[in-house]
């Protein structure tokens, strides 16, 4: 089960890695993204895609549940992870933290809408046993315009929090051409509660 499967990045990566599955489940809130998701891939028996909010989705039992760059948008991350722990044998997550795009939030005087790594770690350790680590990455852009388009498309600035005046100032004055991210990575199994 790929929560927030989008256009199929995880399914395609699994195919490239030679991972074979009988049934691949993907759930995403965006029908447009699901339309881009492959319906057939070598090594994937059946690909089942559902257009629904993964926080409201009624999970079944899965061998593996994945959340790659999607769980940071959960409104109630603890409730979601408690449900996930009851629905899988193994889990793998990559969750952007509130330190992502920190220099831009500082520039704008805004708070990140994302969870802290400490908060995420506390919740994960409550429901799962496994390995937690932090990855940091940077992405550079040759043109300021490309940087701005990337920020708009990523959604990590927490869209809608800027006034028109702030947004205009940001678009014309942002001094950056690099985006930095902090991602909490997790691989493990649910605790036996």
N, C-alpha and C positions, 0 to 999 in steps of 0.2 A: 504494500500500500504506500503510494507516494502522495503525501498530503501537500496540496498546493503544487500539483504536477506541472502546471503551466503547459508549455509547448513541447514537453517531452524530454528535457535535458537528461534527467536521471535514467529514463528508459533507454535512450540512445547510448548513454555512457555504459549502462549495463551490457548492452549488446556489444559495444566495442571491446569491453573487458572479457567477453565470452561467458558472461553469467547467463545461465539458462533458467527460465522460470515457466511453470505450468500456466499460471495466471498472474497477470500484472494488473493491479488496481490503481487507478489514479483519480483523485478528486480535486477539483479546482472550482472556484467561484465564478471564473470568467469563461463564458462560452467561446469567446473569440480566441482565447489561449488554447482551449481544448480542440478547436478546429485546426490548429497548427500541429497538434500532437499526432505522431504516427499511429496508425491503426494496426499496422503489421510490421514486425521486426523479426529478423532471424533470432531464434533461441527463445522467443516469447510465444508461448502457446496461444493464449488469449489475452487481449488487451481490453480491459473494461474501464471506460472513462465515465465519470459522473460529474455533472455540473451542480455543485452544491458547496456551501460554506463548510469547510472541514470541522469547524467548531460545533456545527449542528448535525453533522453526518452521523448516522448510526453505524458505528464500526462493527465488523464481524471479527473473526479470529484470523490473524495473519502471521506468517512466519517472520516477516520483517516489516517494520513501519519506518518510513523515511520522511523527514521534513528538512528539505534543503532550501534555505533562503525563503521560508514561508512562515515559520512558526512565530517569528518576531511580531507578526501582525495579529496574533491571537489576543482577543480582548480579555480573556480569562485563561492565561497560560497554565495556571495550576490545575484547573478543572480539566482542561484539554489533556495535559500530561497524565493526570490520574486515569482518565478514560483510555488513553493510549496504552498505559501500563497494563490495563486489564484486557487488552485486545491483541497483544503481540507476544512472540517468543523473544524477539530481538528488536532493537531500535537503533537508528542512526540519525543524528540531527546536526545541522549547521545553522546556528541562530545568530543573526546580527545583533550586536549589543549597542547600548547607548553611547559607546565610545566611537561608533562609526560616524564619520563626517563631523567629528568633534570640532575641528577648526572652523567649519562653516557655521555650526551652531554658535560658536563663540563670536564669530564675525557678525552674525545676525542678532545675537542676544536672545536666542531661543533655546528651549530645552528639547532634547531628543525625545521623541515619542516611544523609543525602544526601552526594553528592560536592561538593567545592569547585569553584568556577568555574575555578580555575587547573588543577586536574586534568582537568576536562572539556575545557578549551581545548587543553591539551597533547595529549590523545587525538584530538580533532577535527582539529587541525593535522597530525597524523601521517597521517591517512587521507583528508582532504578539503581542497579549496581553497574558500574562500568568505568570507562575512562573518559575524563573530561580534560580538554586542553583548549588553549586559546591560539587562534591563528590571526595574524595581522597581514593586511595586504594594501598595496597602493596601486592606483591606476592613474596614469598620466595621459594628458590630452595635448595635442599640438595646437589646437585652436580653442579659445575661450568658449566659442559657440557650441563646440562639440561637448565640452565640459558641462555647459548649462543644459543641453539636451539630455545628456546622461543623467544628471541630477533629477530632471523632471521625470524621466522614465523609470528611475530606480524607486521613487517614492520614499526613500529613506529620510527625507527632510520632514516627513509628516505633513504632506500636502494640505493646503488650506489654512495653515497657521499664520501666514504672513498677510498683512494688510496690503492693499494695492500699492501704497507708498513704499512699504518695505520691499515688496516684490520688485518694483521698478528700480529701487536703489540697488537691490541685490543683482539684478540682471545687468545693470550698467557699471557697477563698481566692484563686483566680486574679484578679489585679487588672485584667485587660485586657478590652477590648471591641473590640479592633482586631487584625487579623492582617496581618503584613507579609511579603512574599515577594520573593525574588530569582530571576529566571529567566534562564538563559543561552539566547539565541536564536541560531540558525544557519541560514543558507541557503547552499547551495553545490553543488559537484560532487565526485565521488570523484577522488583523485589517480590518475594513471596510473603504477602501480608496476611 
